[in-house]
């Protein structure tokens, strides 16, 4: 793999674990990000999370899932 890709992997892996209240939301980000709505984000804000926390965890989950799918695709094509 290229160095920038490895740097991206390291950065995504370095984020602290998300608060448990985010688990259903982050599952939604990983499995169907297109279904995330403003209401999902507002519920997290109402639970006491900041917009920065929500954004950072969203990006980390999306990048990690994208890398997982890339690895699966590369493995499939050999």
PDB file with SEQRES, HELIX, SHEET and CRYST1 records, atoms N, CA, C and O in Angstrom:
SEQRES   1 A   78  UNK UNK UNK UNK UNK UNK UNK UNK UNK UNK UNK UNK UNK          
SEQRES   2 A   78  UNK UNK UNK UNK UNK UNK UNK UNK UNK UNK UNK UNK UNK          
SEQRES   3 A   78  UNK UNK UNK UNK UNK UNK UNK UNK UNK UNK UNK UNK UNK          
SEQRES   4 A   78  UNK UNK UNK UNK UNK UNK UNK UNK UNK UNK UNK UNK UNK          
SEQRES   5 A   78  UNK UNK UNK UNK UNK UNK UNK UNK UNK UNK UNK UNK UNK          
SEQRES   6 A   78  UNK UNK UNK UNK UNK UNK UNK UNK UNK UNK UNK UNK UNK          
HELIX    1 AA1 UNK A    3  UNK A   14  1                                  12    
HELIX    2 AA2 UNK A   20  UNK A   22  5                                   3    
HELIX    3 AA3 UNK A   23  UNK A   32  1                                  10    
HELIX    4 AA4 UNK A   33  UNK A   35  5                                   3    
HELIX    5 AA5 UNK A   38  UNK A   46  1                                   9    
HELIX    6 AA6 UNK A   51  UNK A   77  1                                  27    
CRYST1    1.000    1.000    1.000  90.00  90.00  90.00 P 1           1          
ATOM      1  N   UNK A   1       0.830  -1.182   0.000  1.00  0.00           N  
ATOM      2  CA  UNK A   1       0.000   0.000   0.000  1.00  0.00           C  
ATOM      3  C   UNK A   1       0.876   1.248   0.000  1.00  0.00           C  
ATOM      4  O   UNK A   1       2.054   1.194   0.351  1.00  0.00           O  
ATOM      5  N   UNK A   2       0.303   2.333  -0.385  1.00  0.00           N  
ATOM      6  CA  UNK A   2       1.042   3.585  -0.436  1.00  0.00           C  
ATOM      7  C   UNK A   2       1.149   4.205   0.949  1.00  0.00           C  
ATOM      8  O   UNK A   2       0.332   3.927   1.827  1.00  0.00           O  
ATOM      9  N   UNK A   3       2.147   5.036   1.138  1.00  0.00           N  
ATOM     10  CA  UNK A   3       2.353   5.677   2.428  1.00  0.00           C  
ATOM     11  C   UNK A   3       1.162   6.529   2.870  1.00  0.00           C  
ATOM     12  O   UNK A   3       0.764   6.432   4.030  1.00  0.00           O  
ATOM     13  N   UNK A   4       0.577   7.357   2.005  1.00  0.00           N  
ATOM     14  CA  UNK A   4      -0.588   8.145   2.452  1.00  0.00           C  
ATOM     15  C   UNK A   4      -1.737   7.259   2.952  1.00  0.00           C  
ATOM     16  O   UNK A   4      -2.430   7.619   3.903  1.00  0.00           O  
ATOM     17  N   UNK A   5      -1.932   6.123   2.320  1.00  0.00           N  
ATOM     18  CA  UNK A   5      -2.991   5.219   2.758  1.00  0.00           C  
ATOM     19  C   UNK A   5      -2.685   4.680   4.148  1.00  0.00           C  
ATOM     20  O   UNK A   5      -3.581   4.571   4.984  1.00  0.00           O  
ATOM     21  N   UNK A   6      -1.439   4.346   4.395  1.00  0.00           N  
ATOM     22  CA  UNK A   6      -1.056   3.862   5.719  1.00  0.00           C  
ATOM     23  C   UNK A   6      -1.192   4.970   6.762  1.00  0.00           C  
ATOM     24  O   UNK A   6      -1.570   4.702   7.902  1.00  0.00           O  
ATOM     25  N   UNK A   7      -0.891   6.199   6.385  1.00  0.00           N  
ATOM     26  CA  UNK A   7      -1.074   7.325   7.301  1.00  0.00           C  
ATOM     27  C   UNK A   7      -2.558   7.514   7.632  1.00  0.00           C  
ATOM     28  O   UNK A   7      -2.915   7.816   8.771  1.00  0.00           O  
ATOM     29  N   UNK A   8      -3.403   7.336   6.635  1.00  0.00           N  
ATOM     30  CA  UNK A   8      -4.841   7.435   6.864  1.00  0.00           C  
ATOM     31  C   UNK A   8      -5.312   6.351   7.818  1.00  0.00           C  
ATOM     32  O   UNK A   8      -6.113   6.612   8.715  1.00  0.00           O  
ATOM     33  N   UNK A   9      -4.817   5.137   7.628  1.00  0.00           N  
ATOM     34  CA  UNK A   9      -5.169   4.034   8.536  1.00  0.00           C  
ATOM     35  C   UNK A   9      -4.762   4.368   9.967  1.00  0.00           C  
ATOM     36  O   UNK A   9      -5.533   4.168  10.906  1.00  0.00           O  
ATOM     37  N   UNK A  10      -3.553   4.874  10.122  1.00  0.00           N  
ATOM     38  CA  UNK A  10      -3.045   5.192  11.460  1.00  0.00           C  
ATOM     39  C   UNK A  10      -3.868   6.303  12.108  1.00  0.00           C  
ATOM     40  O   UNK A  10      -4.178   6.246  13.298  1.00  0.00           O  
ATOM     41  N   UNK A  11      -4.213   7.296  11.327  1.00  0.00           N  
ATOM     42  CA  UNK A  11      -4.999   8.405  11.863  1.00  0.00           C  
ATOM     43  C   UNK A  11      -6.385   7.928  12.288  1.00  0.00           C  
ATOM     44  O   UNK A  11      -6.857   8.274  13.371  1.00  0.00           O  
ATOM     45  N   UNK A  12      -7.027   7.146  11.449  1.00  0.00           N  
ATOM     46  CA  UNK A  12      -8.365   6.634  11.785  1.00  0.00           C  
ATOM     47  C   UNK A  12      -8.314   5.749  13.030  1.00  0.00           C  
ATOM     48  O   UNK A  12      -9.231   5.778  13.851  1.00  0.00           O  
ATOM     49  N   UNK A  13      -7.257   4.974  13.170  1.00  0.00           N  
ATOM     50  CA  UNK A  13      -7.134   4.078  14.319  1.00  0.00           C  
ATOM     51  C   UNK A  13      -6.782   4.824  15.605  1.00  0.00           C  
ATOM     52  O   UNK A  13      -6.975   4.293  16.698  1.00  0.00           O  
ATOM     53  N   UNK A  14      -6.272   6.036  15.487  1.00  0.00           N  
ATOM     54  CA  UNK A  14      -5.814   6.765  16.670  1.00  0.00           C  
ATOM     55  C   UNK A  14      -6.927   7.503  17.408  1.00  0.00           C  
ATOM     56  O   UNK A  14      -6.703   8.000  18.511  1.00  0.00           O  
ATOM     57  N   UNK A  15      -8.102   7.583  16.832  1.00  0.00           N  
ATOM     58  CA  UNK A  15      -9.192   8.282  17.503  1.00  0.00           C  
ATOM     59  C   UNK A  15      -9.609   7.514  18.748  1.00  0.00           C  
ATOM     60  O   UNK A  15      -9.616   6.283  18.748  1.00  0.00           O  
ATOM     61  N   UNK A  16      -9.955   8.232  19.805  1.00  0.00           N  
ATOM     62  CA  UNK A  16     -10.420   7.540  21.014  1.00  0.00           C  
ATOM     63  C   UNK A  16     -11.730   6.808  20.739  1.00  0.00           C  
ATOM     64  O   UNK A  16     -12.481   7.161  19.829  1.00  0.00           O  
ATOM     65  N   UNK A  17     -11.978   5.809  21.525  1.00  0.00           N  
ATOM     66  CA  UNK A  17     -13.223   5.046  21.374  1.00  0.00           C  
ATOM     67  C   UNK A  17     -14.416   5.976  21.582  1.00  0.00           C  
ATOM     68  O   UNK A  17     -14.409   6.841  22.458  1.00  0.00           O  
ATOM     69  N   UNK A  18     -15.422   5.777  20.766  1.00  0.00           N  
ATOM     70  CA  UNK A  18     -16.628   6.611  20.840  1.00  0.00           C  
ATOM     71  C   UNK A  18     -17.429   6.278  22.095  1.00  0.00           C  
ATOM     72  O   UNK A  18     -17.411   5.139  22.562  1.00  0.00           O  
ATOM     73  N   UNK A  19     -18.130   7.272  22.640  1.00  0.00           N  
ATOM     74  CA  UNK A  19     -19.030   7.009  23.755  1.00  0.00           C  
ATOM     75  C   UNK A  19     -20.101   5.986  23.342  1.00  0.00           C  
ATOM     76  O   UNK A  19     -20.526   5.952  22.187  1.00  0.00           O  
ATOM     77  N   UNK A  20     -20.515   5.179  24.275  1.00  0.00           N  
ATOM     78  CA  UNK A  20     -21.504   4.128  23.978  1.00  0.00           C  
ATOM     79  C   UNK A  20     -22.794   4.676  23.371  1.00  0.00           C  
ATOM     80  O   UNK A  20     -23.437   3.996  22.571  1.00  0.00           O  
ATOM     81  N   UNK A  21     -23.173   5.881  23.738  1.00  0.00           N  
ATOM     82  CA  UNK A  21     -24.406   6.458  23.214  1.00  0.00           C  
ATOM     83  C   UNK A  21     -24.334   6.625  21.698  1.00  0.00           C  
ATOM     84  O   UNK A  21     -25.368   6.739  21.039  1.00  0.00           O  
ATOM     85  N   UNK A  22     -23.132   6.640  21.144  1.00  0.00           N  
ATOM     86  CA  UNK A  22     -22.968   6.815  19.698  1.00  0.00           C  
ATOM     87  C   UNK A  22     -23.037   5.504  18.921  1.00  0.00           C  
ATOM     88  O   UNK A  22     -23.106   5.533  17.692  1.00  0.00           O  
ATOM     89  N   UNK A  23     -23.022   4.372  19.589  1.00  0.00           N  
ATOM     90  CA  UNK A  23     -22.934   3.072  18.919  1.00  0.00           C  
ATOM     91  C   UNK A  23     -23.996   2.885  17.821  1.00  0.00           C  
ATOM     92  O   UNK A  23     -23.634   2.537  16.697  1.00  0.00           O  
ATOM     93  N   UNK A  24     -25.278   3.099  18.098  1.00  0.00           N  
ATOM     94  CA  UNK A  24     -26.272   2.904  17.023  1.00  0.00           C  
ATOM     95  C   UNK A  24     -26.056   3.860  15.851  1.00  0.00           C  
ATOM     96  O   UNK A  24     -26.209   3.476  14.691  1.00  0.00           O  
ATOM     97  N   UNK A  25     -25.704   5.088  16.157  1.00  0.00           N  
ATOM     98  CA  UNK A  25     -25.448   6.084  15.108  1.00  0.00           C  
ATOM     99  C   UNK A  25     -24.258   5.662  14.252  1.00  0.00           C  
ATOM    100  O   UNK A  25     -24.333   5.711  13.024  1.00  0.00           O  
ATOM    101  N   UNK A  26     -23.167   5.250  14.880  1.00  0.00           N  
ATOM    102  CA  UNK A  26     -21.973   4.863  14.130  1.00  0.00           C  
ATOM    103  C   UNK A  26     -22.211   3.588  13.323  1.00  0.00           C  
ATOM    104  O   UNK A  26     -21.648   3.430  12.240  1.00  0.00           O  
ATOM    105  N   UNK A  27     -23.034   2.681  13.836  1.00  0.00           N  
ATOM    106  CA  UNK A  27     -23.422   1.510  13.035  1.00  0.00           C  
ATOM    107  C   UNK A  27     -24.149   1.964  11.771  1.00  0.00           C  
ATOM    108  O   UNK A  27     -23.951   1.401  10.694  1.00  0.00           O  
ATOM    109  N   UNK A  28     -24.981   2.971  11.912  1.00  0.00           N  
ATOM    110  CA  UNK A  28     -25.716   3.519  10.768  1.00  0.00           C  
ATOM    111  C   UNK A  28     -24.750   4.164   9.772  1.00  0.00           C  
ATOM    112  O   UNK A  28     -24.919   4.021   8.561  1.00  0.00           O  
ATOM    113  N   UNK A  29     -23.752   4.865  10.274  1.00  0.00           N  
ATOM    114  CA  UNK A  29     -22.744   5.478   9.414  1.00  0.00           C  
ATOM    115  C   UNK A  29     -22.012   4.396   8.627  1.00  0.00           C  
ATOM    116  O   UNK A  29     -21.776   4.548   7.429  1.00  0.00           O  
ATOM    117  N   UNK A  30     -21.653   3.304   9.300  1.00  0.00           N  
ATOM    118  CA  UNK A  30     -20.903   2.224   8.642  1.00  0.00           C  
ATOM    119  C   UNK A  30     -21.737   1.455   7.626  1.00  0.00           C  
ATOM    120  O   UNK A  30     -21.228   1.072   6.572  1.00  0.00           O  
ATOM    121  N   UNK A  31     -22.992   1.229   7.926  1.00  0.00           N  
ATOM    122  CA  UNK A  31     -23.791   0.349   7.070  1.00  0.00           C  
ATOM    123  C   UNK A  31     -24.654   1.074   6.045  1.00  0.00           C  
ATOM    124  O   UNK A  31     -25.025   0.488   5.029  1.00  0.00           O  
ATOM    125  N   UNK A  32     -24.972   2.319   6.293  1.00  0.00           N  
ATOM    126  CA  UNK A  32     -25.834   3.045   5.363  1.00  0.00           C  
ATOM    127  C   UNK A  32     -25.792   4.529   5.648  1.00  0.00           C  
ATOM    128  O   UNK A  32     -26.790   5.117   6.064  1.00  0.00           O  
ATOM    129  N   UNK A  33     -24.653   5.127   5.429  1.00  0.00           N  
ATOM    130  CA  UNK A  33     -24.472   6.543   5.762  1.00  0.00           C  
ATOM    131  C   UNK A  33     -25.524   7.431   5.109  1.00  0.00           C  
ATOM    132  O   UNK A  33     -25.866   8.489   5.638  1.00  0.00           O  
ATOM    133  N   UNK A  34     -26.024   7.010   3.982  1.00  0.00           N  
ATOM    134  CA  UNK A  34     -27.043   7.797   3.281  1.00  0.00           C  
ATOM    135  C   UNK A  34     -28.336   7.907   4.084  1.00  0.00           C  
ATOM    136  O   UNK A  34     -29.189   8.732   3.756  1.00  0.00           O  
ATOM    137  N   UNK A  35     -28.499   7.107   5.113  1.00  0.00           N  
ATOM    138  CA  UNK A  35     -29.717   7.149   5.919  1.00  0.00           C  
ATOM    139  C   UNK A  35     -29.594   8.058   7.142  1.00  0.00           C  
ATOM    140  O   UNK A  35     -30.576   8.275   7.851  1.00  0.00           O  
ATOM    141  N   UNK A  36     -28.405   8.587   7.392  1.00  0.00           N  
ATOM    142  CA  UNK A  36     -28.204   9.483   8.535  1.00  0.00           C  
ATOM    143  C   UNK A  36     -28.967  10.783   8.288  1.00  0.00           C  
ATOM    144  O   UNK A  36     -28.905  11.361   7.203  1.00  0.00           O  
ATOM    145  N   UNK A  37     -29.680  11.225   9.305  1.00  0.00           N  
ATOM    146  CA  UNK A  37     -30.473  12.450   9.186  1.00  0.00           C  
ATOM    147  C   UNK A  37     -30.051  13.479  10.236  1.00  0.00           C  
ATOM    148  O   UNK A  37     -29.295  13.181  11.161  1.00  0.00           O  
ATOM    149  N   UNK A  38     -30.556  14.678  10.065  1.00  0.00           N  
ATOM    150  CA  UNK A  38     -30.323  15.722  11.062  1.00  0.00           C  
ATOM    151  C   UNK A  38     -30.845  15.287  12.424  1.00  0.00           C  
ATOM    152  O   UNK A  38     -30.260  15.634  13.451  1.00  0.00           O  
ATOM    153  N   UNK A  39     -31.921  14.543  12.445  1.00  0.00           N  
ATOM    154  CA  UNK A  39     -32.483  14.069  13.713  1.00  0.00           C  
ATOM    155  C   UNK A  39     -31.503  13.164  14.450  1.00  0.00           C  
ATOM    156  O   UNK A  39     -31.416  13.214  15.676  1.00  0.00           O  
ATOM    157  N   UNK A  40     -30.765  12.336  13.712  1.00  0.00           N  
ATOM    158  CA  UNK A  40     -29.758  11.474  14.344  1.00  0.00           C  
ATOM    159  C   UNK A  40     -28.702  12.312  15.059  1.00  0.00           C  
ATOM    160  O   UNK A  40     -28.317  12.020  16.191  1.00  0.00           O  
ATOM    161  N   UNK A  41     -28.248  13.347  14.382  1.00  0.00           N  
ATOM    162  CA  UNK A  41     -27.224  14.226  14.957  1.00  0.00           C  
ATOM    163  C   UNK A  41     -27.801  15.014  16.128  1.00  0.00           C  
ATOM    164  O   UNK A  41     -27.138  15.174  17.153  1.00  0.00           O  
ATOM    165  N   UNK A  42     -28.997  15.493  15.988  1.00  0.00           N  
ATOM    166  CA  UNK A  42     -29.632  16.255  17.073  1.00  0.00           C  
ATOM    167  C   UNK A  42     -29.804  15.377  18.316  1.00  0.00           C  
ATOM    168  O   UNK A  42     -29.651  15.863  19.437  1.00  0.00           O  
ATOM    169  N   UNK A  43     -30.113  14.117  18.134  1.00  0.00           N  
ATOM    170  CA  UNK A  43     -30.256  13.211  19.282  1.00  0.00           C  
ATOM    171  C   UNK A  43     -28.927  13.071  20.019  1.00  0.00           C  
ATOM    172  O   UNK A  43     -28.902  12.998  21.248  1.00  0.00           O  
ATOM    173  N   UNK A  44     -27.834  13.034  19.279  1.00  0.00           N  
ATOM    174  CA  UNK A  44     -26.521  12.955  19.923  1.00  0.00           C  
ATOM    175  C   UNK A  44     -26.197  14.255  20.650  1.00  0.00           C  
ATOM    176  O   UNK A  44     -25.639  14.234  21.747  1.00  0.00           O  
ATOM    177  N   UNK A  45     -26.542  15.371  20.049  1.00  0.00           N  
ATOM    178  CA  UNK A  45     -26.319  16.663  20.713  1.00  0.00           C  
ATOM    179  C   UNK A  45     -27.157  16.752  21.986  1.00  0.00           C  
ATOM    180  O   UNK A  45     -26.693  17.262  23.006  1.00  0.00           O  
ATOM    181  N   UNK A  46     -28.386  16.256  21.924  1.00  0.00           N  
ATOM    182  CA  UNK A  46     -29.255  16.260  23.104  1.00  0.00           C  
ATOM    183  C   UNK A  46     -28.704  15.355  24.202  1.00  0.00           C  
ATOM    184  O   UNK A  46     -28.975  15.567  25.384  1.00  0.00           O  
ATOM    185  N   UNK A  47     -27.933  14.347  23.805  1.00  0.00           N  
ATOM    186  CA  UNK A  47     -27.319  13.442  24.776  1.00  0.00           C  
ATOM    187  C   UNK A  47     -26.046  14.027  25.388  1.00  0.00           C  
ATOM    188  O   UNK A  47     -25.409  13.401  26.235  1.00  0.00           O  
ATOM    189  N   UNK A  48     -25.678  15.252  24.942  1.00  0.00           N  
ATOM    190  CA  UNK A  48     -24.548  15.932  25.541  1.00  0.00           C  
ATOM    191  C   UNK A  48     -23.259  15.929  24.749  1.00  0.00           C  
ATOM    192  O   UNK A  48     -22.238  16.424  25.227  1.00  0.00           O  
ATOM    193  N   UNK A  49     -23.289  15.379  23.543  1.00  0.00           N  
ATOM    194  CA  UNK A  49     -22.082  15.360  22.716  1.00  0.00           C  
ATOM    195  C   UNK A  49     -21.942  16.677  21.959  1.00  0.00           C  
ATOM    196  O   UNK A  49     -22.934  17.295  21.575  1.00  0.00           O  
ATOM    197  N   UNK A  50     -20.708  17.090  21.754  1.00  0.00           N  
ATOM    198  CA  UNK A  50     -20.467  18.319  20.999  1.00  0.00           C  
ATOM    199  C   UNK A  50     -20.464  18.008  19.505  1.00  0.00           C  
ATOM    200  O   UNK A  50     -20.317  16.857  19.093  1.00  0.00           O  
ATOM    201  N   UNK A  51     -20.628  19.045  18.715  1.00  0.00           N  
ATOM    202  CA  UNK A  51     -20.576  18.866  17.267  1.00  0.00           C  
ATOM    203  C   UNK A  51     -19.201  18.359  16.837  1.00  0.00           C  
ATOM    204  O   UNK A  51     -19.101  17.556  15.909  1.00  0.00           O  
ATOM    205  N   UNK A  52     -18.151  18.817  17.497  1.00  0.00           N  
ATOM    206  CA  UNK A  52     -16.806  18.336  17.170  1.00  0.00           C  
ATOM    207  C   UNK A  52     -16.675  16.838  17.431  1.00  0.00           C  
ATOM    208  O   UNK A  52     -16.127  16.107  16.605  1.00  0.00           O  
ATOM    209  N   UNK A  53     -17.178  16.380  18.581  1.00  0.00           N  
ATOM    210  CA  UNK A  53     -17.124  14.945  18.893  1.00  0.00           C  
ATOM    211  C   UNK A  53     -17.891  14.135  17.846  1.00  0.00           C  
ATOM    212  O   UNK A  53     -17.408  13.109  17.367  1.00  0.00           O  
ATOM    213  N   UNK A  54     -19.065  14.598  17.505  1.00  0.00           N  
ATOM    214  CA  UNK A  54     -19.897  13.886  16.532  1.00  0.00           C  
ATOM    215  C   UNK A  54     -19.195  13.844  15.183  1.00  0.00           C  
ATOM    216  O   UNK A  54     -19.136  12.794  14.542  1.00  0.00           O  
ATOM    217  N   UNK A  55     -18.663  14.978  14.752  1.00  0.00           N  
ATOM    218  CA  UNK A  55     -17.978  15.045  13.467  1.00  0.00           C  
ATOM    219  C   UNK A  55     -16.765  14.118  13.449  1.00  0.00           C  
ATOM    220  O   UNK A  55     -16.605  13.326  12.520  1.00  0.00           O  
ATOM    221  N   UNK A  56     -15.918  14.212  14.462  1.00  0.00           N  
ATOM    222  CA  UNK A  56     -14.692  13.412  14.488  1.00  0.00           C  
ATOM    223  C   UNK A  56     -14.986  11.916  14.507  1.00  0.00           C  
ATOM    224  O   UNK A  56     -14.329  11.145  13.806  1.00  0.00           O  
ATOM    225  N   UNK A  57     -15.954  11.507  15.292  1.00  0.00           N  
ATOM    226  CA  UNK A  57     -16.294  10.086  15.349  1.00  0.00           C  
ATOM    227  C   UNK A  57     -16.949   9.621  14.049  1.00  0.00           C  
ATOM    228  O   UNK A  57     -16.742   8.487  13.619  1.00  0.00           O  
ATOM    229  N   UNK A  58     -17.730  10.489  13.432  1.00  0.00           N  
ATOM    230  CA  UNK A  58     -18.355  10.156  12.152  1.00  0.00           C  
ATOM    231  C   UNK A  58     -17.289   9.939  11.086  1.00  0.00           C  
ATOM    232  O   UNK A  58     -17.328   8.947  10.358  1.00  0.00           O  
ATOM    233  N   UNK A  59     -16.348  10.857  10.995  1.00  0.00           N  
ATOM    234  CA  UNK A  59     -15.282  10.737  10.003  1.00  0.00           C  
ATOM    235  C   UNK A  59     -14.435   9.495  10.276  1.00  0.00           C  
ATOM    236  O   UNK A  59     -14.103   8.757   9.349  1.00  0.00           O  
ATOM    237  N   UNK A  60     -14.085   9.264  11.529  1.00  0.00           N  
ATOM    238  CA  UNK A  60     -13.276   8.092  11.868  1.00  0.00           C  
ATOM    239  C   UNK A  60     -13.988   6.793  11.481  1.00  0.00           C  
ATOM    240  O   UNK A  60     -13.369   5.883  10.930  1.00  0.00           O  
ATOM    241  N   UNK A  61     -15.279   6.713  11.769  1.00  0.00           N  
ATOM    242  CA  UNK A  61     -16.039   5.500  11.431  1.00  0.00           C  
ATOM    243  C   UNK A  61     -16.150   5.332   9.922  1.00  0.00           C  
ATOM    244  O   UNK A  61     -15.992   4.225   9.408  1.00  0.00           O  
ATOM    245  N   UNK A  62     -16.419   6.414   9.213  1.00  0.00           N  
ATOM    246  CA  UNK A  62     -16.563   6.341   7.754  1.00  0.00           C  
ATOM    247  C   UNK A  62     -15.248   5.949   7.092  1.00  0.00           C  
ATOM    248  O   UNK A  62     -15.233   5.117   6.186  1.00  0.00           O  
ATOM    249  N   UNK A  63     -14.153   6.540   7.538  1.00  0.00           N  
ATOM    250  CA  UNK A  63     -12.843   6.213   6.961  1.00  0.00           C  
ATOM    251  C   UNK A  63     -12.483   4.765   7.264  1.00  0.00           C  
ATOM    252  O   UNK A  63     -12.034   4.040   6.376  1.00  0.00           O  
ATOM    253  N   UNK A  64     -12.673   4.340   8.501  1.00  0.00           N  
ATOM    254  CA  UNK A  64     -12.356   2.960   8.868  1.00  0.00           C  
ATOM    255  C   UNK A  64     -13.179   1.970   8.051  1.00  0.00           C  
ATOM    256  O   UNK A  64     -12.657   0.946   7.610  1.00  0.00           O  
ATOM    257  N   UNK A  65     -14.443   2.262   7.849  1.00  0.00           N  
ATOM    258  CA  UNK A  65     -15.298   1.378   7.045  1.00  0.00           C  
ATOM    259  C   UNK A  65     -14.871   1.387   5.590  1.00  0.00           C  
ATOM    260  O   UNK A  65     -14.861   0.340   4.942  1.00  0.00           O  
ATOM    261  N   UNK A  66     -14.520   2.547   5.068  1.00  0.00           N  
ATOM    262  CA  UNK A  66     -14.038   2.629   3.691  1.00  0.00           C  
ATOM    263  C   UNK A  66     -12.766   1.810   3.502  1.00  0.00           C  
ATOM    264  O   UNK A  66     -12.613   1.117   2.496  1.00  0.00           O  
ATOM    265  N   UNK A  67     -11.864   1.890   4.457  1.00  0.00           N  
ATOM    266  CA  UNK A  67     -10.624   1.111   4.380  1.00  0.00           C  
ATOM    267  C   UNK A  67     -10.913  -0.388   4.488  1.00  0.00           C  
ATOM    268  O   UNK A  67     -10.292  -1.197   3.799  1.00  0.00           O  
ATOM    269  N   UNK A  68     -11.855  -0.748   5.351  1.00  0.00           N  
ATOM    270  CA  UNK A  68     -12.225  -2.167   5.471  1.00  0.00           C  
ATOM    271  C   UNK A  68     -12.766  -2.688   4.145  1.00  0.00           C  
ATOM    272  O   UNK A  68     -12.428  -3.794   3.723  1.00  0.00           O  
ATOM    273  N   UNK A  69     -13.597  -1.898   3.497  1.00  0.00           N  
ATOM    274  CA  UNK A  69     -14.162  -2.307   2.210  1.00  0.00           C  
ATOM    275  C   UNK A  69     -13.093  -2.350   1.125  1.00  0.00           C  
ATOM    276  O   UNK A  69     -13.108  -3.236   0.271  1.00  0.00           O  
ATOM    277  N   UNK A  70     -12.171  -1.403   1.158  1.00  0.00           N  
ATOM    278  CA  UNK A  70     -11.061  -1.423   0.211  1.00  0.00           C  
ATOM    279  C   UNK A  70     -10.246  -2.695   0.369  1.00  0.00           C  
ATOM    280  O   UNK A  70      -9.924  -3.360  -0.616  1.00  0.00           O  
ATOM    281  N   UNK A  71      -9.913  -3.033   1.607  1.00  0.00           N  
ATOM    282  CA  UNK A  71      -9.142  -4.252   1.873  1.00  0.00           C  
ATOM    283  C   UNK A  71      -9.884  -5.497   1.394  1.00  0.00           C  
ATOM    284  O   UNK A  71      -9.278  -6.403   0.822  1.00  0.00           O  
ATOM    285  N   UNK A  72     -11.176  -5.540   1.626  1.00  0.00           N  
ATOM    286  CA  UNK A  72     -11.977  -6.679   1.173  1.00  0.00           C  
ATOM    287  C   UNK A  72     -11.978  -6.778  -0.349  1.00  0.00           C  
ATOM    288  O   UNK A  72     -11.861  -7.869  -0.907  1.00  0.00           O  
ATOM    289  N   UNK A  73     -12.111  -5.646  -1.009  1.00  0.00           N  
ATOM    290  CA  UNK A  73     -12.091  -5.629  -2.472  1.00  0.00           C  
ATOM    291  C   UNK A  73     -10.747  -6.048  -3.030  1.00  0.00           C  
ATOM    292  O   UNK A  73     -10.685  -6.825  -3.982  1.00  0.00           O  
ATOM    293  N   UNK A  74      -9.665  -5.542  -2.448  1.00  0.00           N  
ATOM    294  CA  UNK A  74      -8.331  -5.914  -2.904  1.00  0.00           C  
ATOM    295  C   UNK A  74      -8.064  -7.398  -2.681  1.00  0.00           C  
ATOM    296  O   UNK A  74      -7.436  -8.058  -3.508  1.00  0.00           O  
ATOM    297  N   UNK A  75      -8.547  -7.911  -1.558  1.00  0.00           N  
ATOM    298  CA  UNK A  75      -8.382  -9.342  -1.278  1.00  0.00           C  
ATOM    299  C   UNK A  75      -9.162 -10.182  -2.276  1.00  0.00           C  
ATOM    300  O   UNK A  75      -8.694 -11.231  -2.716  1.00  0.00           O  
ATOM    301  N   UNK A  76     -10.361  -9.714  -2.632  1.00  0.00           N  
ATOM    302  CA  UNK A  76     -11.198 -10.457  -3.571  1.00  0.00           C  
ATOM    303  C   UNK A  76     -10.597 -10.533  -4.972  1.00  0.00           C  
ATOM    304  O   UNK A  76     -10.743 -11.540  -5.665  1.00  0.00           O  
ATOM    305  N   UNK A  77      -9.919  -9.459  -5.381  1.00  0.00           N  
ATOM    306  CA  UNK A  77      -9.357  -9.478  -6.733  1.00  0.00           C  
ATOM    307  C   UNK A  77      -7.937 -10.023  -6.771  1.00  0.00           C  
ATOM    308  O   UNK A  77      -7.331 -10.168  -7.832  1.00  0.00           O  
ATOM    309  N   UNK A  78      -7.423 -10.323  -5.572  1.00  0.00           N  
ATOM    310  CA  UNK A  78      -6.116 -10.986  -5.487  1.00  0.00           C  
ATOM    311  C   UNK A  78      -4.997 -10.053  -5.621  1.00  0.00           C  
ATOM    312  O   UNK A  78      -3.839 -10.467  -5.570  1.00  0.00           O  
TER     313      UNK A  78                                                      
END                                                                             
